Amino acid sequence: MHDETPDRELTTEEMDLVAALSDEQLAEIDQMLLSHVHPKYNRKVAYLVGATMCDLPNRVKGIPDVFYSQRVAHLVAQGYLVAEGDLKYMRYCEVRLP
């Protein structure tokens, strides 16, 4: 596979920021992540995360990339995306539409 360490965990301060997000904010994040999925090709999770963080109009400052990666994993668990690779390594995992 690769010898990189997995994505880090959220800090306590970051978890507090995430816990304060509304359902509407989470839905906006999820929709933005899904908007960056290519209809025919796999995309790196890191690409989706970076594009979403840049394009999200109401992005809450202080919430790190690993949270957005966790949202991708949530979308996979809900069946909105299919993952190829280990979702704990956003630089190496890819996702696509089902």
C-alpha positions in Angstrom: 0.0 0.0 0.0 1.9 3.1 1.2 3.9 4.0 4.3 2.1 7.2 5.1 0.3 7.6 8.4 -3.5 7.9 8.3 -5.3 11.2 8.5 -5.2 12.7 12.0 -8.1 12.9 14.4 -9.9 16.1 15.2 -8.6 18.0 18.2 -11.0 18.8 21.1 -11.3 22.4 19.9 -12.1 21.2 16.3 -14.7 18.8 17.7 -16.4 21.6 19.5 -16.6 23.6 16.2 -18.0 20.6 14.4 -20.5 20.0 17.1 -21.9 23.5 16.7 -22.6 23.0 12.9 -26.3 23.0 12.1 -28.0 20.3 10.0 -28.3 22.9 7.3 -24.5 23.6 7.4 -23.8 19.8 7.2 -26.1 19.4 4.3 -24.4 22.3 2.5 -21.0 20.7 3.1 -22.3 17.3 1.8 -23.8 18.9 -1.3 -20.6 20.8 -2.1 -18.6 17.6 -1.7 -21.0 15.8 -4.0 -20.8 18.6 -6.6 -17.1 18.0 -7.1 -17.6 14.3 -7.9 -17.0 13.6 -11.6 -19.9 11.8 -13.1 -17.7 9.2 -14.9 -14.3 9.1 -13.2 -12.9 8.5 -9.7 -11.7 11.5 -7.8 -9.2 11.6 -4.9 -10.9 12.4 -1.6 -8.2 15.0 -1.1 -9.3 16.8 -4.3 -13.0 16.8 -3.1 -11.9 18.1 0.3 -9.7 20.9 -1.1 -12.2 22.0 -3.7 -15.0 22.1 -1.2 -13.0 24.1 1.3 -12.2 26.6 -1.4 -15.7 26.8 -2.9 -17.9 26.6 0.3 -19.4 30.1 0.6 -20.2 29.9 4.3 -17.2 27.9 5.4 -16.6 27.9 9.2 -13.0 28.9 9.9 -11.1 26.5 12.0 -12.7 23.3 10.7 -9.9 21.3 9.2 -9.6 19.1 6.1 -9.9 15.9 8.1 -13.5 16.8 9.0 -14.4 17.2 5.3 -12.8 13.8 4.7 -14.9 12.4 7.4 -18.0 13.8 5.7 -16.9 11.9 2.5 -16.8 8.7 4.6 -20.3 9.5 5.8 -21.5 9.9 2.2 -19.9 6.5 1.4 -21.6 4.9 4.4 -25.0 6.4 3.2 -24.5 5.0 -0.3 -24.1 8.4 -2.1 -20.5 7.5 -3.0 -18.4 4.4 -3.5 -14.8 4.4 -2.2 -11.8 2.7 -3.6 -9.1 2.5 -1.0 -8.9 3.3 2.7 -10.9 6.4 3.6 -8.5 7.1 6.5 -6.0 8.2 3.9 -7.6 11.0 1.9 -4.6 11.4 -0.3 -4.7 7.8 -1.5 -8.4 7.0 -1.5 -10.7 7.7 -4.5 -14.5 7.9 -4.7 -17.1 7.8 -7.4 -20.8 7.9 -7.9 -22.5 4.5 -7.4 
